[in-house]
């Protein structure tokens, strides 16, 4: 039973690693494409775009009311 628990503990990820995705290089050895390299900045922009659009809408509504 101890061996089974050790195997489970070895494969369990911690909470700090849960949000990090590790990507390997492609199997064919080619460099990452421009789409793969742009994925990080695109995710960052899309994460904040909705928040900024909401704040802008609230600002416009407040401007029109007051």
C-alpha positions in Angstrom: 0.0 0.0 0.0 2.9 2.4 0.7 4.2 1.8 -2.8 0.8 2.8 -4.3 0.7 6.0 -2.2 4.2 6.9 -3.2 3.4 6.5 -6.9 0.3 8.7 -6.5 2.3 11.3 -4.6 5.0 11.3 -7.3 2.5 12.0 -10.1 0.4 14.6 -8.2 1.0 18.2 -9.3 1.1 21.0 -6.8 -1.3 24.0 -6.9 1.5 26.3 -8.0 2.2 24.2 -11.1 -1.5 23.8 -12.1 -1.7 27.0 -14.1 1.5 26.5 -16.0 1.4 24.6 -19.2 4.7 23.2 -20.4 5.0 22.7 -24.2 7.6 20.6 -25.8 9.2 21.4 -29.1 7.7 19.7 -32.1 8.8 16.2 -32.8 10.2 17.1 -36.2 12.7 19.5 -34.7 11.6 22.6 -36.6 11.4 26.0 -34.8 8.1 27.2 -33.5 5.9 28.9 -36.1 4.9 32.6 -35.8 1.5 31.4 -34.6 3.0 29.4 -31.7 5.3 32.3 -30.7 2.3 34.8 -30.8 0.1 32.6 -28.6 1.4 34.1 -25.3 0.8 37.8 -26.2 -2.5 37.0 -27.8 -3.7 35.3 -24.6 -2.5 38.3 -22.5 -4.4 40.8 -24.7 -7.6 38.7 -24.9 -7.5 38.3 -21.1 -7.6 42.0 -20.6 -9.8 43.1 -23.6 -13.1 42.1 -21.9 -12.2 43.9 -18.7 -11.2 47.1 -20.6 -14.4 47.0 -22.8 -16.5 46.6 -19.7 -14.8 49.6 -17.9 -15.2 51.7 -21.1 -18.9 50.9 -21.3 -19.4 51.8 -17.7 -17.5 55.0 -18.3 -19.6 56.0 -21.3 -22.8 55.2 -19.4 -21.6 57.3 -16.5 -20.7 60.2 -18.8 -24.1 60.1 -20.5 -26.0 60.0 -17.2 -24.0 62.7 -15.4 
